[in-house]
């Protein structure tokens, strides 16, 4: 079952990256956690109320009109609802949502309870599972309507099994249960996609890559759930013997959550270090610092347009911010000299890329990798750059992007000795030097970003 609608929400299309770029999975989880702690927006609330209300109407109608020869005691229903609520609290965070092992309880419910009541039992379980968060104020109360929306996945298989006469889970009836499982996925995706399209303006296609993992979890748990249903056919309350497995999954989910928490903390630490180093550059030379921050914006726009993946995009952001970090090792009289540098001074100036790599390698980790990119940020496409004379695609792609954006920002910024050049003139200069100083593909992407 997809739990994105019950907790967080996918990234809006406007926040998604164009081309082939993908947002880092841990970053998506962080955004989802943040949204889960905020009330629904007006548009989202309206869409959720419509879908939640339609679920309630459909499930009540199904319960009223369908009939079943199955008989189950109140105790069994209570056990199923409580077990479903417990399973719904086990949260495997995946991208913008989460996978929960409720399949272990849903399949026995469909196999043993009067099927027409299963959607309402699922709703009761989800509401029960969410009570602790609502009671502690961790999740705004208005998000409880999402539990209604999230119950739509139970309607699909219930309709299939009711239409088939509510068969028992035997080998002969496995094809019917396979169709019911397919209906579960269709209704799960349909309700999630419809709510996100109406409430958030998110394309349904953007959900597929996350929901595939959620469906994979459901598929993996279904055979175990069927065995539990067969074993509990005489005494439905025996479904409680799935609880140890649910407990084990809860442990794994907790371990994954801790890993994600640590990854997010580490990411914040690296970002904080990068920003601190950027402040050091700005304190040493105000122009270099503000120039670096301007380059970051340009670099990220070009990276998105070219389609860098999440890791490359992160490296691009840090490299753009820190590409001049080595200048803090260059004497101030050279950095601030108003006139043309002598050959000896220029030789010293060109060491700033190597110094930048050395400084960042001392930090290590992600910034150590960024240091290798910083070293190449003044390499030219034709091999005439420095410090290594790399040619064309020997130069890291991120460094090629920073190189072009750095030059554009320098040309369009006022300096003490000249006025800023117009954007059109700067782009013309970049195009003139494409194939010699700059990567032609990067120049095209930069021109498209600023014009």
N, C-alpha and C positions, 0 to 999 in steps of 0.2 A: 504494500500500500504506500502511495506517495503521501508524505506528511508535510509537504511544503506549505500547503494551504492551512495547515493547523498551527504552524509556528511562524515561519518566516515567509518570504516571498521572493520570487525570482527577480533578477536585475531587469530594470526597464530596458527597452530597446535603445533608448537614447543613451543609456549608460553602458550598453554592450559595445564591444570593440568591433569595428568594421573589418571587412576582409576576412582573413583566416585567423585573426588575433583572438585569443581566448583570455578571459579573466582568470587569474590564478585561483585554483579551487579553494585554498585556505582563505583567500580574500573574499570569495563569494560566501563562504560559511560565516565569516565575520560580519558581512553585510546582512546576511539572513538573521543572525543573532540580534543585531541592532534593531532590525525591523520588527522582530518578534516582541520586543519590549516597548513598542510604540503603538498607539491606537491606530485603527484603520482610517485611511483617508475617506473622504465623502464618497468618491467614485467607487472605491474598493468596498466600502460598507454597503452601498446600494447593490452592487453586483453580487456580493456575498449573501445579502438578505434574499435576493431573488432566487439564487441557486439553493440556498438553505431552505427557504420556504417551499420551493418546488420539490426538493427531496422529501420534506416532511409530508407534503400532500401525496406524493407518489407512494411513499412507504406505508402511510396510513390506509390509502386506497387498496394497496396490495394486501395488507393484513385483513382488511374488511371483506374483500371479494374472494380471495383464494381460500381453498379448503384443503385440509390435510388429514390423512389417517394416522399420522404420527402423534403420539401423546408423550409429553415430557412434564415432569414435575417442576414445581416452582424452584426447588433446591437446585436442580440442574441448570435452570435458566440463570439463577443467581451466580452459580459457579462459572458459567460461560461468560456472563457480563463482567464479573470481577476479573477473570483471567484475561479477557480482551483488554480491559482497562489497564491491567498490569503490563501486558505486552506492548500496549501503545505508548508506554512511558520509556521504553527502551529505544534510544534514539541513535541510529547510525547516520551521522551527518554526511550528506553527499551534495556538494555544490550548494545550490540554493534551497535545498530541502533536506529530507532525511528518509531513510528506509526504516521501518519498524516491523518486528517479526510477528505481526498480528495474524499472518497466514496460518501459523500454528494453531490458532483458535478459530479463525474464520471457517476453514475447511470442515472441522468437526461440527461446527454450528450448522453449516449447510447440509451436512450428512445426517445429523441426528435430531435437530430441532425442527418443528414445523417451519418450512422455509419462508413462508410469508411473513414471519415475525423477525427473521434474521436482520434485515436492515435496521429495524428499531432497536434490536439488541446491540447491534454495532454502535449505533448512536449513543445508547446508554453507556456502553463501555468507554467510548471516546470521551464523553462528558465526565465520567467517573475518573478516567486517567488524567484529565486536565485539572481536576479540582485542586490539587496541592499548589500548582502554579498560580491559579486564580486567587486562591485563599491567601497566598503569601505576597500577592501583588507583583509577581515576576512577569506576568502576562496580563495586559489590559483585558478587562472583562468583555469588552465588545468583540474581542477575538474569539470568544466562544462560539459565535455564529459560524466560524470556519470549521468547527467540528461537524456541523450539519452538512456543510459542503463536502467535507472529507469522507462522509458516510456514503456518498453516491456509489463508491466502488462495490458496495454490497448489493446494490439494486440489480446490477447486470446479471450476476450468477443466480440470484434469487428468481428473476424472471425466467431464465433458461430452465431451471430445475422445476419451477411451478408448471411451466408449459410442458415439461417432460413427465409430469405426474409424480414429482418428488421421489425419484428412484433411490435405492440404497447404494452405498459405495462399493459395488461388486465389480469384478473384472468385466462383466458383460456391460456394465453401465459406465465404464471409464471414459468412452468417447463423449458421453453426455457431460461428464464432469470436466473434460478437456474443453468443450465448448463453453461451459460455464466459466472456466478460468479465463478463457479468451474474452468473454463478456466483461469479466471483472476488470481486465486491463483496459478495455475500450472505455468503460464507464469511468475508470480512474483517470485516464488521460483526458477524456472529454470534459469531465467536471473541472479538473485542474486547469486545462487549457482555456476553457470558457471563462472561468473566473479571472484568470490572469489577463486574458485579452480584454474582457469588459472592464475589469477593475483597475488594471495596471498598464494596459496597452502593450503587453508582452506578446511577441509572436509565438504561436504554438510550437513552431519548429525549434525555437531556442530551448524548449523544455526537454526535447527528445533525448539529448545526450546524457542528461541526468536521470531521467525516468527509466532509461534502459537498465541502469544499475539497480534501480529500485525493483523493476520487474524481475531482474535476475535473482535478487534475493527471494522474492515471492516464489519463483519457479523452483529454486533450490529447496525451499521449505515445504513445498506442496506434497512431495512423496511422503515425508515424515508425518505431515498433518493427516494425510489419507490413512496411513498406518494407525495413527492415534484414533482416527474416527472408527476404523474397523474394530480396533481393540476395545473401544468404549461403546460399541453398538448396544450391548446388553445393559450396561450401566453408564449412562452419559457422564456422570460425575467423575468417572475414572479419567476424564480429560485432564484432571489436575496433575496426572503423572507427566504431563509435558512441562510442568513448572520448573523442574530442575534444568531442562534445556533452556527455557526462557531465562532462568537465572544465570546460566553460563553465557548466554548472548548478552545479558545485561553487563556482565563483567567485561566482555570484549568491547562492548560499546563504550564503557567507561574508559577503558584503556585507550581507545581511539580518540575519545574526547580529550584526554590528557595530552596525547601526542599533538593534537590540533592546537590545544591551548599553548603548548610549548613552542610550536612552530610560529604561532601568531606573536608570542612574546619575543621570539628571536627576530622575527621580521620587523617588529616595532623597534627593537634595539638597533638593528642595522640601519633602519631609516633614521632613527634619532642620531646615530653616529654620523651618518652622511650629512644630515642637516647641520649638525654641530661643526663638522669640517667645512661646510659651506659658509657658515658664519665666521669661521676663522679666516677664510679667504677674503670675505667681505670686510672684516676688521682690518686686514692687512692692506687691502686695496679696494676701495668702495666700488670703483668701476668694474673690476674683475668679478666681484661678488654679485652685483646686480646683473651684469652681463650673463653670468653663469645661470642665474635663475630664469632669465629671459630665454636662454638656449634650451632649458628644460622643457618649457612649454612647446617650443617649435619641434624639438626632438620627439616628444610624445605624439604630437599630431602626425608627424611623418611616419613614426613607427606604426601607428594605428592604420595609416593609409597603405603602407607597404604590407602590413599583416604580420608583424612580429608576434611570436607566441608570448605567453605570460612571463617566462623567465627572461627572454630577450628584452621585453618591454621594461621589466624591472631594472635590468642591467643598463638599458638605455637611459632611464631616468637618473640613476646614480652616476653614470659616466658623464651625462650632460651637466649635472650639478658639480662634479668634481674634476672635470677635464682640465681645469687650470689650477688644481690644488698644489701642483709642484712649484707654482710661482712664488709661494711663500718662502722658498729656499733661494730665490733669485734676489740679488741686492736691490734695495729700493731705488738706488740711483739709476739702475738700468730699467726697472719696471716703470718708473715715473719720468724718464727722460723725454722731454718734449720733442726733440729732434730725432733725426735718423740715427740708428745704432751703428757703431763701428763694427768691423768684421769680428773683432774679439768679443765685443758685447753681444753680438748676435749669436755667436757660438755659445756663450753662457746662457742666453735666453733659450736656446733650443734644448738645453738640458732639462727644462721644466717638465717635459713629458716623462723622462726617465725618473726624475725625482718624484713625480706624482705616483708612478708605479711603485717606487720604493716605499713611499709613505703608506700607501694603501696595502701593500703586501705585509707591512708590519701589523696592520689591523687584522688581516687574515679573513678567512671565510668568504662570504659573498663579495665584500669590498676588495679582497685580494684578487678575485677574478676580475672585478671591475678595473683594478689597477692595470691589468694587461691590455684592456681596451683603451684606457687613458693614454697608455704609452703610444698607441697608434693613431691618436686623434689628429695628428698633423701630417699623416702620410698622404701623399697625392696619388691619384688614380694611375698616373703615368710613371710612378716610381721615383719621382724627384723630391719627395717629401722627406721628413725626418721622424725618428732617429734611425730607422732600419732600411729605408728605401724600398718598402713593400710595394708591390704592383697589383692594381685591380683587385681581384677577389682574394688575394693574399691578405688584404687589409680586412679586419673584422667588420661585418656589416654595420654593427652599432657605431664603430669608430667612423665609418664613412658617413653615416647620418649626422653624427656630432660635427664632423668636419664641415659639411655644407651648411648646417644650421648655425654653427659658430661664425662662419664667414658672413652669412646673411645678416645675423644680428649685429656684427661689427659694422657692416656697411650702413645699416639703417638706424644706428645709434649716434647721437651727437657726441663729439669729442672736443677737447679743448682746442685742438688745432684744425678742426673741420666740422662742417654741418653734416647731419645725417643725409644719406642719399635716399631718393624716393624708392618705394617698394618696386615699382616697375623697372627702374634703372638697376636696382640690385639683382632682380631676377634675370635681367638681360645679361648682366655680368656673370652670373652663375651659369647661364646657358652657354655663354661664350667659352667658359672654362670647363664645361662638361666634357669628359673624356681626357682631360689633362689633369686638372686639379681635383675634380669631383666626379663621383659616380653618376652617370647620366640618369639612371633610374631614380636615384635619390633626389637629384635636381628636379625631375619631373614631379615627384611626390611633394617636394617642398613648394614648388610653384603652385601646385593645385591647392595646397593648404593655406597659402597666404593671399591668393587672388580670387 
